[in-house]
Amino acid sequence: MKAVYSHTIYSTINHLPKEWNELAASTIFLSKEYLAILEKSAPINMSCHFIGIFDKETLVGIAVSQFIDLNQLESFGERDQCIKSSVRNIVFKNFCSHILLIGNNTLTGQNAFVISENANPTEVLKTLQKAVIALKAIFKAKGKKVHMCGLKDFCEDKLILLEISEFKPYLRFSTQPNMIFTVRDHWKTEEDYVAALSKKYRDQYKRARKKATGLVKKQLSLKEIIAQENVIYDLYHHVAKSAPFNTFFLPRNHFAVFKEQLQENFLFYGYFENDRLIGFNTLIKNGTDLDTYFLGYDDSLQREKMLYLNMLYDMIGYAIKEQFKTVIFARTALEIKSSVGATPLKMYGLMSHDNTFINSRLDFLFHYLEPETVWKERHPFQE
């Protein structure tokens, strides 16, 4: 007999089932502790809901949804100034400004849902689509019509789960890959990593480290993050607004809330010159994965100190020292991440437009408007 599942939509973590974290054990990004960050400190143009899928009284699936209102953004990004970018901005403002996403737009990777091993995955996903329809009704009642629905990010071998009739109207798409760094089993120190590099990339490492002479790197506590909040935000915002395309900007208190909620699972490293904070990066411990999060820096010193490259090396060094298996470097800056040893993992998503005419031409529109990324993969390790 086919299982019939039901769903419940939650607007606050206070109402989540007590067994929620048991299903979320495989990823910190669906835990109550992390979801509290979205509740307390999501971007101003983002509304989050949490979805429970039930087999009678038993929780068999969990998911996160984000409603993104692009009308609340002052800018989609200031780096690219061209006709295509202008057209893209007009299209998004007028036809795609309300997006309902199953997944997490602030992260790269499959952080959309978890399905119990004892559940029927097809029935869970059918029920999840029913939850999407219910969410659209919730926002419509608030006067916000959903233009686009989407799910992200999936490896190719996981897409088969979504090959059901409920998702037939959805376009499969792929954007920039997720850059993954694999820590080799025999590496015990950062020096082991450096020794594995070819001469060209060992020289790059040495040059970067020499450029950073005089900088002080320090892990900041919650109190210190709060004290530096305005400087941190300015450094973050400078980098974020320089991206080719943005769908959100983090609120000023975001990193403090992150540290407060995840504590030792969230690492905030500041880089100081003469006691002045000139850059920072953040890391999230997620089982055997070390996820890189947002960063910021003073652009006037970034090139001179090779600050971004040094941050990448520091992240790798920490992962090796603490014996993580992988570093999730996420999207953007593909070539420089490749130069330190990260490799691309192609990710896919699904999207559907509420307008039938637009949806029938979504493939053309997506490929026309998606910012093109041309890059060359590097191979820094010795053969």
Protein Blocks (a to p, Z undefined) as FASTA:
>chain_A
ZZdddddddfbfklgcfklmmmmmmpmklgfklmmmmmmmgcfkbccddddddehjacfb
dcddddddfklpfbgbjkbgcfklmmmmmmmmmmmmpccdedjfkbgcjfkbccdfkbcf
klmmmmmmmmmmmmmmmmmmnopacfbdcdddddfklmmmmmcfklmmpccddddddddd
dddfklmbfklmmmmpcfklmmmmmmmmmmmgoiacddddfklmmmmmmmmmmmmmmmmm
mpmbdcbdcdfklmmmmmmmnmmmpccddddeehiafbdcddddehjaccdddddddfkl
mmmnommmmmmmmmmmmmmmnopabdcebggjklmmmmnopacdddddddddfblklmmm
mmmmmmmmmccdddddddfbcZZ
